[in-house]
Structure formats: structure tokens, C-alpha cells
């Protein structure tokens, strides 16, 4: 009986020491401190980028687009928040990409076809949101710094099947220089901005298009 009592007392004493040890705060390691500092710096950077993007209500810019197969095209981009975009490839181009504020429309004049998607469901939606936010509604896997630039992958977890966008900023000014649209198959289309003009008046007609489809009774939605 006394051996049982002794074992009980030893276990009780050992348990008390464990409880006391659990109450002793553990000093953060150098790695923990470095990680916390990096997270703080990243949060501050995202806040600055948010404010900079939200200060831009409209934009006109020349652009150079490089397709996944390496071919390049040039044109003029028009943007007006919220929701409006136009990628104009010139009068001779047989296609057009335009958003009227709600629907992103691809117009193919060669085959007289029109395809539409809600702008918010596309990777480009983040650029023309009413208020751009890098909060818990999006995922930012990493912030990449290289050659004076910042690359910011932005993923909508609810719409992974539509792909995602990588925003590319000038580190010193936080000006948007380019972006890469990555589709569901991993193919990348890069758009580089050239001499952008900010917060200028843009004709509303820029966000409309000529419908190439045969006429029918009743109005078409645009």
C-alpha cells in the first residue's frame, strides 16, 4: 500500500512541475522574430499598394501584350473604376476585349461571335473593383521582390477555376507596370503598360462595342 501511495505522491509532484513549466513563457526564437517582422512589413506594403491603386479612378495607357505562345500585340488600354475596361488593338484588329462595368466581353469580328463573363469572376476583376482590398477574401501566396519590382500574385479562392493575376509594381513608386494573367491550365499572358495617364476623362463610348452578330428582333444586351 505504501508503494502505491509513494508512486501517487511522485506522480502528483511531477504533474505539478509540468503545470508550472507550462506557465513559463517561451522566449521567441530569432526565426520567429524575423518572421513576425516580415509579416508586419508585408502588411504595411499591401496597405500602401491598396491606397495607391484606389487613388487611380481612370487610366489610359499604351500596352504590349505577350501571349502564351510568345506572340506580341500592341494597343491602347482604357480603364475606369468600377468595372470598365477596353483593350483596343487598333482599327484593323478583328477582335476586341471590353467591359461595360459588369460584363467582360470578347468580340470576334471574323466569326461574328460574342462571348461574355462577369468581370468580377475574371482575374482582371481585382484591377477595376470599386474598392481594391487585399484582405481575407483573396490569397496572396508571396510577395516577390526583384530588379526594383514587386510581384504580387492575387488569387480569388472562390474562383480558382478562372485562374489568377500577378500584379507587377515599381518598388520605388508603387506604380503598376504590368500584370500576368494565369489561366486554369497555367498559361501566362503578360500585359506591360507604357506611358500610362491617370485620372483622366474617358469617353463612355470606349466601353461599348459594335455587335457583329446578325440582327434580330428586340434589343441585345451590351
C-alpha positions as CSV (number, residue, x, y, z in Angstrom):
1,X,0.0,0.0,0.0
2,X,2.8,2.4,0.9
3,X,4.4,1.8,-2.5
4,X,1.2,2.8,-4.2
5,X,1.0,5.9,-2.0
6,X,4.6,6.8,-2.8
7,X,4.0,6.4,-6.6
8,X,0.9,8.6,-6.3
9,X,2.9,11.3,-4.5
10,X,5.7,11.2,-7.1
11,X,3.3,11.4,-10.0
12,X,1.5,14.3,-8.3
13,X,4.7,16.2,-7.8
14,X,5.8,15.5,-11.4
15,X,2.4,16.8,-12.6
16,X,2.7,20.0,-10.6
17,X,6.1,20.6,-12.1
18,X,4.7,20.1,-15.6
19,X,1.9,22.6,-14.9
20,X,4.4,25.2,-13.6
21,X,6.6,24.6,-16.6
22,X,3.6,25.2,-18.9
23,X,3.0,28.6,-17.3
24,X,6.6,29.7,-18.1
25,X,6.6,31.9,-21.3
26,X,8.8,30.6,-24.1
27,X,11.1,33.2,-25.5
28,X,10.7,33.7,-29.2
29,X,13.4,32.4,-31.4
30,X,15.4,34.6,-33.9
31,X,13.4,32.9,-36.7
32,X,10.1,33.7,-35.0
33,X,11.1,37.4,-34.6
34,X,12.3,37.6,-38.2
35,X,9.0,36.0,-39.5
36,X,6.9,38.5,-37.4
37,X,8.9,41.4,-38.7
38,X,8.5,40.2,-42.3
39,X,4.7,39.8,-41.9
40,X,4.5,43.3,-40.4
41,X,6.5,44.8,-43.4
42,X,4.3,42.8,-45.9
43,X,1.1,44.1,-44.3
44,X,2.4,47.7,-44.4
45,X,3.4,47.2,-48.1
46,X,0.0,45.8,-49.0
47,X,-1.7,48.7,-47.3
48,X,0.4,51.2,-49.3
49,X,-0.3,49.4,-52.6
50,X,-4.1,49.4,-51.8
51,X,-4.1,53.1,-51.2
52,X,-2.1,53.8,-54.3
53,X,-4.4,51.7,-56.6
54,X,-7.5,53.1,-55.0
55,X,-6.3,56.6,-55.8
56,X,-6.5,55.7,-59.5
57,X,-10.1,56.1,-60.8
58,X,-9.3,56.0,-64.5
59,X,-6.3,55.3,-66.8
60,X,-5.3,55.4,-70.4
61,X,-2.1,53.6,-71.5
62,X,-0.4,52.0,-74.4
63,X,0.3,48.4,-73.8
64,X,2.3,45.4,-75.1
65,X,0.7,42.0,-74.7
66,X,2.7,38.8,-74.9
67,X,0.6,35.7,-75.4
68,X,1.5,32.2,-74.0
69,X,2.8,31.2,-77.4
70,X,5.2,34.2,-77.4
71,X,3.4,36.3,-80.0
72,X,3.1,40.0,-79.1
73,X,0.5,42.6,-79.9
74,X,0.2,46.3,-79.1
75,X,-2.8,48.5,-78.4
76,X,-4.4,51.1,-76.1
77,X,-5.9,50.3,-72.7
78,X,-8.8,52.3,-71.2
79,X,-9.8,51.7,-67.6
80,X,-12.4,53.3,-65.4
81,X,-13.4,52.0,-62.0
82,X,-15.6,50.4,-61.1
83,X,-15.7,47.6,-63.7
84,X,-14.9,49.3,-67.0
85,X,-12.1,48.2,-69.3
86,X,-11.2,48.3,-73.0
87,X,-8.3,46.6,-74.7
88,X,-8.2,48.3,-78.1
89,X,-5.9,46.5,-80.6
90,X,-6.5,49.1,-83.4
91,X,-8.9,49.5,-86.2
92,X,-7.5,46.6,-88.2
93,X,-7.7,44.1,-85.4
94,X,-10.5,41.5,-85.8
95,X,-11.3,41.3,-82.1
96,X,-11.9,43.5,-79.1
97,X,-12.0,42.9,-75.3
98,X,-14.2,45.4,-73.4
99,X,-16.1,45.6,-70.1
100,X,-19.1,47.8,-69.6
101,X,-18.8,47.7,-65.8
102,X,-20.5,44.3,-65.3
103,X,-19.7,42.0,-68.2
104,X,-16.3,41.4,-69.8
105,X,-17.0,40.8,-73.5
106,X,-14.7,39.3,-76.1
107,X,-15.9,40.3,-79.6
108,X,-14.5,38.3,-82.6
109,X,-15.5,40.2,-85.8
110,X,-14.0,37.5,-88.1
111,X,-16.5,34.8,-86.9
112,X,-19.1,37.3,-85.7
113,X,-19.2,35.9,-82.2
114,X,-19.6,37.5,-78.8
115,X,-18.5,35.8,-75.5
116,X,-19.2,37.3,-72.0
117,X,-18.2,36.7,-68.5
118,X,-19.0,38.7,-65.3
119,X,-15.9,40.9,-64.8
120,X,-15.7,40.1,-61.1
121,X,-15.3,36.4,-62.0
122,X,-12.2,37.0,-64.1
123,X,-8.6,37.6,-62.9
124,X,-8.9,41.2,-64.2
125,X,-11.7,42.0,-61.7
126,X,-9.3,43.0,-59.0
127,X,-8.0,45.9,-61.1
128,X,-11.4,47.5,-61.5
129,X,-13.1,46.8,-58.2
130,X,-15.0,49.7,-56.7
131,X,-12.6,49.4,-53.7
132,X,-9.5,47.3,-54.1
133,X,-8.8,45.3,-50.9
134,X,-6.1,42.8,-50.2
135,X,-7.9,41.2,-47.3
136,X,-9.0,37.7,-46.3
137,X,-11.2,37.5,-49.4
138,X,-8.1,36.9,-51.5
139,X,-5.0,34.9,-51.2
140,X,-1.5,36.4,-51.7
141,X,0.9,33.4,-51.5
142,X,4.0,35.5,-51.6
143,X,5.4,39.0,-52.2
144,X,8.4,38.7,-54.6
145,X,10.9,41.5,-55.0
146,X,13.4,41.5,-57.9
147,X,15.2,44.1,-60.0
148,X,13.4,47.0,-58.4
149,X,10.0,45.5,-59.0
150,X,7.4,43.8,-56.7
151,X,5.4,40.9,-58.0
152,X,2.1,40.3,-56.2
153,X,0.1,37.1,-57.0
154,X,-3.6,37.6,-56.2
155,X,-5.9,34.6,-56.1
156,X,-9.6,34.5,-55.5
157,X,-10.1,31.2,-53.7
158,X,-13.8,31.1,-54.7
159,X,-12.8,31.3,-58.4
160,X,-9.6,29.3,-58.8
161,X,-11.1,27.7,-62.0
162,X,-10.8,31.1,-63.7
163,X,-7.1,31.4,-63.0
164,X,-5.4,34.3,-61.2
165,X,-3.5,37.5,-61.7
166,X,0.1,38.6,-60.8
167,X,0.4,42.4,-60.4
168,X,3.8,43.9,-61.0
169,X,4.7,47.2,-59.4
170,X,7.7,49.6,-59.5
171,X,9.1,49.2,-56.0
172,X,10.1,52.9,-55.5
173,X,6.8,54.4,-56.6
174,X,4.4,51.5,-56.4
175,X,3.2,52.4,-59.9
176,X,1.6,49.4,-61.7
177,X,3.9,48.4,-64.5
178,X,2.5,45.2,-65.8
179,X,0.5,42.1,-64.9
180,X,0.4,38.5,-65.8
181,X,-2.9,36.6,-66.2
182,X,-2.5,32.9,-65.4
183,X,-5.3,30.7,-66.7
184,X,-6.5,27.4,-65.2
185,X,-4.1,25.5,-67.4
186,X,-1.1,27.6,-66.2
187,X,-0.7,29.5,-69.5
188,X,0.5,33.1,-68.9
189,X,-0.5,36.2,-70.8
190,X,1.6,39.3,-69.9
191,X,0.5,42.9,-70.3
192,X,3.1,45.7,-69.9
193,X,1.9,49.3,-69.6
194,X,3.7,52.1,-71.5
195,X,3.3,55.8,-70.5
196,X,0.1,55.5,-68.5
197,X,-2.0,58.6,-67.9
198,X,-4.1,58.6,-64.6
199,X,-7.4,60.1,-63.6
200,X,-8.3,61.5,-67.0
201,X,-11.8,61.8,-68.6
202,X,-12.6,58.9,-70.8
203,X,-15.4,58.9,-73.4
204,X,-18.2,56.4,-72.3
205,X,-18.3,55.1,-75.9
206,X,-14.9,53.4,-75.2
207,X,-16.8,50.9,-73.1
208,X,-19.3,49.9,-75.8
209,X,-18.8,47.9,-79.0
210,X,-20.3,47.2,-82.4
211,X,-22.1,43.9,-82.2
212,X,-21.1,41.8,-85.3
213,X,-23.9,39.2,-84.9
214,X,-26.9,39.2,-87.3
215,X,-29.7,41.5,-86.3
216,X,-32.7,40.0,-84.5
217,X,-35.9,41.4,-83.1
218,X,-35.6,43.1,-79.8
219,X,-32.5,44.8,-78.2
220,X,-29.3,42.9,-77.5
221,X,-27.7,43.3,-74.1
222,X,-24.3,45.1,-74.1
